[in-house]
């Protein structure tokens, strides 16, 4: 299973980015988590460009089309989503492979709810499938953990592993299709 | 009075951008409305860049510092703010001249409320002063009016002029300072 991880922060020391890198390291062999590094290179969304996509957007689309699920972690800026994560989603609004894509929304600062609420509203409007069991809250703000610290922290590592397992189950369920049919003789 | 107008859409045929250009044409001589053209050139917000601002951000900051008020018009994308307008605001979060700046939020599609609500929440969190009397709703979605059409449409032109007059009053009130003091003899 391939998971594409998107961080809504471009800050080098971002705890959301660190959380996603920790998830990539903690993932079991059956789950490949790739942290997308190109969100900062996306141009600001412009519908006029959709007919002839800029190369960074085309690369982003290819990654989204090629993954089984998305893992999103994004901070809250001024009681709102970050421009970076919303811009990335704006480029996916009319992108057909995104529809019904399973998405887990991690929340590293559970006391903040505006951005989390807004992100979920947008994802639902875009017909993504939010996997609630995989959308865990982990109180990392103020915990002073970097990627290494998260991997080494038993409770944090457990929460990340649980989120990935739940995301895996949701993807498997989605791929399993309908059960066998038993026509009457 | 100088008003800086920000459109949350980069689309050439954007009704929000047309609305702001119409406002610039309808403004009386005492109000100068300048539509900012550089939002699409702003890099995605990165706190690591704040110590040495990229030139497009420095130019944006200078425009914001030099205006008396802001006029914002932005569409709703997938039940959320546009990445473009939120990214612009992200660059203003810790910019001191933005604090207590009078802002009018125009809404060209009153049936949509998610983006309008989120924009107001963010502006309040950033300590802007939302001028309610100037934050008018004008049902332009589906009205098929371009900039010329808006300028020529009596009801639309009246709404725009009323918004500008209210914004002017709010700025004058802000600049007037306290009334005279009457010390007892």
Interface residues (C-beta under 8 A of the other chain):
Chain A: X10 X11 X12 X39 X40 X42 X43 X44 X45 X46 X47 X48 X77 X78 X79 X80 X81 X82 X83 X84 X85 X86 X87 X88 X89 X90 X93 X114 X118 X121 X122 X124 X125 X126
Chain B: X10 X11 X12 X39 X40 X42 X43 X44 X45 X46 X47 X48 X77 X78 X79 X80 X81 X82 X83 X84 X85 X86 X87 X88 X89 X90 X93 X114 X118 X121 X122 X124 X125 X126
